[in-house]
Amino acid sequence: YVTISQLLGKAGHLFNALFFSHCQEELRELREQPIDPQAEQEIIDSIEEVYFSNDSFDMVQHELEKLPPELNLQELEEYRDKLKRQQAAVSKKVADLILEKQPAYVKELERVTALQTNLQLAAVICTNARRQLSVAKEGFTEASLGLLANQRRRQLLTGLLKSLRTIKTLQRTDVRLSEMLEEEDYPGAIQLCLECQKAASTFKHYSCISELNSKLQDTLEQIEEQLDVALSKTCKHFDVSHYTKVQLAYTLLGKTQTAMDQLHMHFTQAIHNTVFQVVLGYVELCAGNADTKFQKMQYKDLCTHITPDSYIPCLTDLCKALWEVMLSYHRTMQWHEEHDKQETISTAGSNMGQESDESVVDRSYVKKKLEHGLTRIWQDVQLKVKAYILGTDMSHFKYDDFIVVLDVISRLMQVGEEFCGSKSEVLQESIKRQSVNYFKNYHRARLEELRMFLENETWELCPVKSNFNISQLHEFKFMGQCRSPSVSPSKQVVSSTSPAQEELSLFQQYLQEGNPFEMQAERKEEETEDVLASNGYESDELEKSVYQDYDSDSDVAEELKQDYVDEQTGDVPLKSASRETIRSKKKSDCNLNKTNAPILTNTTLNVIRLVGKYMQMMNILKPIAFDVIHCVSQLFDYYLYAVYTFFGRNDMYESSGLGLISSRLRTTLNRIQESLIDMEAVGENAGVHSAAEDRKEKVPSPHLSQMVVLTNSGTLYGLAQRVVATESLVFLAEQFESLQSHLDTMMPAAKKPFLQQFYSQTVSTASELRKPIYWIVAAKAIDYEQMLLLMAGVKWDIREIMSQHNVYVDVLLKEFEQFNKRLEEVSRHVRIPLPVSNVLWEHCIRLANRTLVEGYANVKKCSNEGRALMQLDFQQFLMKLEKLTDLRPIPDKEFVETYIKAYYLTENDMEQFIKNHREYSMKQLANLVNVCLGSHINKKARQKLLAAIDDIDRPKR
């Protein structure tokens, strides 16, 4: 548009310019010629018509064709002038017309110019509009509307693609499901399967997936089967993530309760399969062949084929495997408890307000099922272990092996108690049957062994450390490792490591790793006990061996070289006592020449070890606690009876009337003899008069070893052996006393009176054996008969007071000095404790005093001066005797003095004296009446007093 308007403008200006210049030229020519309008009209009319035709023609060609053949210049010029005049007329006519129309032309030209201006503006507007339209076309029409169209097309294609992909996914579901099952992503597999079923129903109008629904249902059932297998795996090795997946999968299926039923069935099956495989493995291993007959056996029959060597390893592995199953169940319960808590918290925190009824019912069902399953599973475990326990006769097992069995079962019972609060009656009954059977055989063998020990015992000291204590023996380690006897030894090893750990249950300790039945192998790796003195020296080299000589400096412990320790009070004097001071101490201190190491023999140590073993058995197995304690009491009874039989039985001295054996001790010895000693074992008709069962529980009376000589006066009639035997018994009694509280906790309440009676009637009488045993030494060590003969030669009916005592007193004192030296010689080899020394001196002094009374009772004639001489002799004896012994007061001192003073009594006083002093014999009392009062009273009064004496003596007969 712009170009056209410009061209039109330029053409207009050019036309105007040409037109006006031509008009001016014509006007100039016309002005030069006269203007004749008529002539002008004629000239115009003379113009050929052809020039006025509308058709265009070639004027030059036309004029040239009119030319004659022969050209005449004049004619041509005339014709040319004619044409010019015609042209001039026309031009003048045109110029006149133009001039006439010039105002209109000018006006019209102005309109043309305005039109031109408007056209130019319109061209600009059109240009801008077209440019804007072009921009709109590019920016809106082609972009936005195209995009909308494309988007619509895309949406349609996307929907189609989604449907195609869904169809493709549905067709490939099997592959993905298999992958997810291999990855054990059961919730994902089930979720995918359910979604596929839903999608398949949505796209059922597609023919390509019309049969997919039935295929997916089959796949879902296959997933359930695999899920059941996965659930069974949790019974042996519980894994939180694995179990969480399985439970979530069952929840998606809506089969929570079914899953719990299946789980308990799997646990029952797991217990059966586990124990069968463990036992079968050991049976086949020991059988040494590939015979398949064992695989077809029942579990109970299979247990009877376990060999003794493989019994404990198999039992341990059995318990380990069962522990894994129970731990898995325990962790399953924990998982459900935590899961319930989390659900409760999440429900409380959500806007829902409360759970669905179905969820509450499922949770309640699961909780009850799990709680009920505890007892059921433990019952299955007990029955399986019971069958194993009773499948083998353990009566011939070694003690340590049997203890391990008891320990394992005890640990298992502890597991049961923590697992479901069960007292494990099935296990207790089965192990009790085996234990009673085993223990009877074991105890019988131990009693026979003890008899052999006693009959071969030479009653020499067993050199032990001065700080020896039964807790140092392996058999008593369990006491130091536990505070409660209800805990098994293997538990004690663990619990002793830290106090905090004692409060943890087994399931807390071994929740993540480890096994409570793995402790058995470690128990045998204990450090060796060190209770014996090595090479005569203690490990600290301060305490010396009991075998070193009294005279050597090394004999006395360092603390004794520095300070004399008072044996009775334990006080240390302010000033140190020299070695000479120690040597010069009285005989009652003779035990200071040795350390205070316990006096015991190998047999004592053996009995103590046996007690420790028996207590271990009690500690682990409480149901037979009474049977074991009864057997423990028999060990002590037999030892006590043996010591008494070997060293204390002597009818001649027992009838001395000194009450050497108390009624309590006498009752105890009679009880032991009746209940434990087989008195017919050495007889010709052994077993004829007593039932075989009764005799089976008894042991023949032991016999003293021929190597022990008790008749040699040089050794004080075997005093060293007597001291070792008696004091080892006292030491044994002390150990029993220290164990009383521990035994009491193990004893059933109904049987506790037995234990109390055992301690009050038997254990406490051990020290009472000192009297009869040491009495025999005292009776033989001093020649009392010689003293009686010397006293018989003394004249007592003297008439004047004597200032010199009789010779028999010196002889008696010399005997005591000799006894003192021999006692010292014995003490160089065996420490003689203060109580032993006191008993020996007491016996000797009592016998001497009674010999004095007997000697005085043999007097036929006696004067008052003679009575004074008796007092002088006795006072001399007491004065010298007090220098030999620290024993205070002197025993039976009043016995002699009262008898001597009785010579001065009147008749009435004598009658009262006879009634009050029944300690004197009939002969001694009769002598008082006959010799002393005979000269002062008549015959009738004498007969009366003698009758009174006879009345006193009659009940004794």
Order of alpha helices (4+ residues) and beta strands (2+ residues): alpha-alpha-alpha-alpha-alpha-alpha-alpha-alpha-alpha-alpha-alpha-alpha-alpha-alpha-alpha-alpha-alpha-alpha-alpha-alpha-alpha-alpha-alpha-alpha-alpha-alpha-beta-alpha-beta-alpha-alpha-alpha-alpha-alpha-alpha-alpha-alpha-alpha-alpha-alpha
